[in-house]
Amino acid sequence: MLRELAAIGLSRYTGQLAASNLVSQLLQEKNLKGYGYLMAKSRWVEILYDMGPFQLVMRGKAVSPHSVNIASLEPALKEKRGYMLFNWEPKYTPGGVYVIGQEALSMEEICIHMTECYRFYREQNLQSQEAVFCSVYGLSYEGKILLGSYRSEEDQKAIRQGEEWRKQMIERANHGDEAAMEAIEQEEMAIDAEIEERLHREDVYTIFDGFMYPAGKEENHYTLLGDITGVDKLFNPFSEEWVYYLELSVLGQELRVLINPSDLVGEPAVGRRFQGKVRLYGRLDPARMILENMDQFY
């Protein structure tokens, strides 16, 4: 997790000692924002430290009214855009809370590591909601830029039709349509067979228009390939570092990814593609940041 601090411009603090010194420095400052909650009959606290468009979330067990034993650090973006998730459920782990659900636009399932845990423990009625709105963004420390693949107008139309067909089938399958479930399985089997055959003579990046699949043990960890639709730079005033903020289209799903220039091979530009490993993060109801008296949010 410490390695991901580079994605919000804290590349000097990705080592254990440097991160520990950073926490000690920040905890000495006044007017820190914090939220308390009970977990396993112990009192825990989440402390938020603002860094321009970013936050550092320090989480730990309270050992006294004025002392906290920090157990984890999480980099966060004050991202106000996000997804509506249906058929969702929280997953409680020693490392934090994850939310798994279906994104409303694409109907694809995603898993997000929540940078705020306290609401899941303090708000008893939260899980009764049929849908939740979450900010969603990826943090990456391993990526590269690829040239865009040529697609004719006919190719693009076929891609859009395929995405819409899959969305409709998933929606029908969610309502118990066994024919739709079978159609999805047959389509996936046909795609797998085509890919296996084409890999004998083609490069993987010429075969796929995009992909997003699990990359490790953490459920929010993905390997993805997507078209770059926007490129921006965000500045961390605490460290005086800037990072790339990439807008991607991954199989019709819009996704934002943060990555430090030192961790990216190649120069990003609209029309090119990004391929890398990302972990998805977010928070509930991102617009609530306005009500939390934050000086600024992105």
Backbone hydrogen bonds, N-H to C=O, Kabsch-Sander energy under -0.5 kcal/mol:
donor,donor_aa,acceptor,acceptor_aa,energy
4,E,1,M,-1.4
5,L,2,L,-1.9
6,A,3,R,-1.2
7,A,4,E,-1.3
8,I,5,L,-1.5
9,G,6,A,-1.8
10,L,5,L,-2.1
13,Y,10,L,-1.8
14,T,11,S,-0.8
19,A,15,G,-2.5
20,S,16,Q,-2.1
21,N,17,L,-2.4
22,L,18,A,-1.9
23,V,19,A,-2.3
24,S,20,S,-2.2
25,Q,21,N,-2.1
26,L,22,L,-2.6
27,L,23,V,-2.5
28,Q,24,S,-0.6
28,Q,25,Q,-0.7
29,E,26,L,-1.6
33,K,48,L,-1.1
35,Y,46,E,-2.3
37,Y,44,W,-2.2
39,M,42,S,-3.0
42,S,39,M,-1.9
44,W,37,Y,-3.3
44,W,42,S,-0.5
45,V,60,G,-2.7
46,E,35,Y,-2.6
47,I,45,V,-0.5
47,I,58,M,-3.3
48,L,33,K,-3.0
49,Y,56,L,-2.0
50,D,48,L,-0.5
51,M,54,F,-2.8
54,F,51,M,-1.8
55,Q,76,A,-2.5
56,L,49,Y,-2.2
57,V,55,Q,-0.5
57,V,74,E,-2.9
58,M,47,I,-3.0
58,M,56,L,-0.6
59,R,57,V,-0.5
59,R,72,S,-2.3
60,G,45,V,-2.0
61,K,69,N,-1.3
62,A,43,R,-2.9
63,V,61,K,-0.5
63,V,67,S,-1.8
64,S,67,S,-1.5
67,S,64,S,-1.4
69,N,61,K,-3.1
70,I,68,V,-1.0
71,A,59,R,-2.9
72,S,59,R,-1.9
74,E,57,V,-2.1
76,A,55,Q,-2.5
78,K,53,P,-2.8
79,E,77,L,-2.3
83,Y,134,C,-2.7
85,L,83,Y,-0.6
85,L,132,V,-3.1
86,F,102,Q,-2.7
87,N,130,E,-0.6
89,E,100,I,-2.0
91,K,98,Y,-3.1
93,T,91,K,-0.5
93,T,96,G,-2.1
96,G,93,T,-1.7
98,Y,91,K,-2.6
99,V,112,I,-2.6
100,I,89,E,-2.4
101,G,110,I,-2.1
102,Q,86,F,-2.9
103,E,101,G,-0.5
103,E,108,E,-2.7
104,A,84,M,-2.5
107,M,103,E,-2.7
110,I,101,G,-2.6
112,I,99,V,-2.6
113,H,280,L,-2.5
114,M,97,V,-2.6
114,M,112,I,-0.7
115,T,282,G,-2.6
120,F,117,C,-1.3
121,Y,117,C,-0.8
121,Y,118,Y,-0.7
122,R,118,Y,-2.1
123,E,119,R,-2.3
124,Q,122,R,-0.9
126,L,123,E,-1.3
128,S,125,N,-1.1
129,Q,126,L,-1.6
132,V,85,L,-1.8
134,C,83,Y,-2.7
134,C,132,V,-0.6
135,S,283,R,-2.4
136,V,81,R,-0.9
137,Y,281,Y,-2.1
138,G,256,R,-3.0
139,L,279,R,-2.2
140,S,258,L,-2.3
142,E,277,K,-0.6
143,G,263,D,-1.7
144,K,275,Q,-2.3
145,I,265,V,-2.8
146,L,273,R,-3.0
156,Q,152,S,-2.5
157,K,153,E,-2.0
158,A,154,E,-2.1
159,I,155,D,-2.2
160,R,156,Q,-2.3
161,Q,157,K,-2.4
162,G,158,A,-2.2
163,E,159,I,-2.3
164,E,160,R,-2.3
165,W,161,Q,-2.5
166,R,162,G,-2.3
167,K,163,E,-2.2
168,Q,164,E,-2.3
169,M,165,W,-2.4
170,I,166,R,-2.6
171,E,167,K,-2.3
172,R,168,Q,-2.3
173,A,169,M,-2.8
174,N,170,I,-2.2
175,H,171,E,-0.7
175,H,172,R,-0.9
176,G,173,A,-1.9
177,D,172,R,-2.0
178,E,176,G,-1.0
181,M,177,D,-1.8
182,E,178,E,-2.4
183,A,179,A,-2.2
184,I,180,A,-2.3
185,E,181,M,-2.1
186,Q,182,E,-2.5
187,E,183,A,-2.3
188,E,184,I,-2.4
189,M,185,E,-2.2
190,A,186,Q,-2.3
191,I,187,E,-2.3
192,D,188,E,-2.5
193,A,189,M,-2.1
194,E,190,A,-2.2
195,I,191,I,-2.7
196,E,192,D,-2.4
197,E,193,A,-1.8
198,R,194,E,-2.5
199,L,195,I,-2.2
200,H,197,E,-0.9
201,R,198,R,-2.0
202,E,198,R,-1.9
206,T,203,D,-1.4
207,I,203,D,-0.9
208,F,204,V,-1.8
211,F,225,L,-1.5
213,Y,223,T,-2.3
215,A,221,H,-2.3
216,G,221,H,-0.6
221,H,218,E,-1.7
222,Y,220,N,-0.5
222,Y,278,V,-3.2
223,T,213,Y,-2.9
224,L,276,G,-2.6
225,L,211,F,-2.5
226,G,274,F,-2.1
227,D,249,S,-2.1
228,I,272,R,-3.1
229,T,227,D,-0.6
229,T,247,E,-2.9
230,G,247,E,-1.3
232,D,245,Y,-1.6
234,L,243,V,-2.4
236,N,241,E,-3.4
240,E,236,N,-2.2
241,E,236,N,-1.0
243,V,234,L,-2.3
244,Y,259,I,-2.5
245,Y,232,D,-2.8
246,L,244,Y,-0.5
246,L,257,V,-3.0
247,E,230,G,-2.7
248,L,246,L,-0.5
248,L,255,L,-3.3
249,S,227,D,-2.3
250,V,248,L,-0.6
250,V,253,Q,-3.1
251,L,249,S,-0.7
253,Q,250,V,-1.7
255,L,248,L,-2.3
257,V,246,L,-2.5
258,L,138,G,-3.0
259,I,244,Y,-1.7
260,N,140,S,-0.6
263,D,260,N,-2.1
264,L,261,P,-1.2
265,V,143,G,-2.1
266,G,264,L,-0.7
271,G,228,I,-2.3
272,R,269,A,-2.1
273,R,146,L,-3.3
274,F,226,G,-2.6
275,Q,144,K,-2.4
276,G,224,L,-1.9
277,K,142,E,-2.0
278,V,222,Y,-2.8
279,R,139,L,-1.9
280,L,220,N,-2.3
281,Y,137,Y,-3.1
282,G,113,H,-1.5
285,D,133,F,-2.7
288,R,285,D,-2.5
289,M,286,P,-1.9
290,I,287,A,-1.6
291,L,288,R,-1.0
292,E,288,R,-0.7
292,E,289,M,-0.6
293,N,290,I,-0.8
294,M,289,M,-1.1
298,Y,78,K,-1.4
